[in-house]
Amino acid sequence: MLDVRRLRLLRELARRGTIAAVAEALAFSPSAVSQQLGVLEREAGLPLLERTGRRVRLTPAGEDLVRHAEAVLERLERAEADLAEARTGLVGALRVGSFPTATRAIVPAALMTLARRHPRLESMVCETDPAAVAHALRAGDLDVALVHEYDFVPAPREPGLTTEPLYGEAMYLAAPAAPAGTPEEAGRDQGAVLRTHAEAPWITATPGTLCHAMTVRACQAAGFTPRVRHQVDEFATVLALVAAGQGVAVVPQLGITGADHAVGLTRLLMERRTQLAFRSGAGAHPAVAAFGAALRAAVPPELASPRAEA
């Protein structure tokens, strides 16, 4: 009988590529991961791995077993959901991943609703960059998470995970406010608006984040590469830098709350779309479903409904 814990290790190896990365993600030692994968190969009765330098590649049999592992793990999630539904009331921890603007503007109201309806459910929020959510969900560090994508940075499909659309946000170019009497940029096409600031210093999020990639790709689509001066992840700080004349930035709707009068905002044609993500099969879990319902009720009415392709 194949051990499900070892199947989970094999699946993580298929995603991460090295035993060291699997060990770090799952809090094992590399030798323990290697040992458990060796046991799995003996259980399977044929080679599942082959080494190529410092990396480990799955054999065709290993890749086939990973596909079965995905199905097995999804069925286990559904089984846990069924058992949770059979209990009386929701009890225990619900580990929630969220990004800063959603944590500030959406999540608190959802947590209040959840606490009122299910007082024995302990929600635990951890701010997590959407780019890191997939690994955290698959590793079991999170139960549910908010993730986002942009028009220029669509979210890749993540095996073993399911997403549901929540809301969409308009995007704005934030620049030092124009002097009185200067014509407004509203109504011009997005590329023209961005090119107006092609020579200006830009403020982006830190490299490796979706927000950073969004700004760079939007500018490149407009015909230039932004000259980045500052790299800041918190949008309130970004707007403070814009107000101080330190550059221009692209900011989502939830990030412009409380913008200084010294900041001029021009709406762009881009959109940021937020989704709820969880392990495949876990959508029917009462705690995940209850959090999703509370979250939807907490979405401000001024936010757009997500587009169908989101």
ZIMO-V388332 format. One record per helix or strand of 2 or more residues. SS is the DSSP state (H for helix, E for strand). FROM is the first residue (numbers start at 1). LEN is the number of residues. If there is no record, write none. Layout:
BEGIN
ss->{SS,SS}
from->{FROM,FROM}
len->{LEN,LEN}
END
This chain:
BEGIN
ss->{H,H,H,E,E,H,E,H,E,H,E,E,H,E,H,E,H,E,H,E,H}
from->{4,19,30,49,55,60,92,100,121,130,144,161,190,201,210,227,235,248,253,263,286}
len->{13,8,15,4,4,27,7,18,7,9,7,16,6,4,12,5,9,5,3,17,13}
END
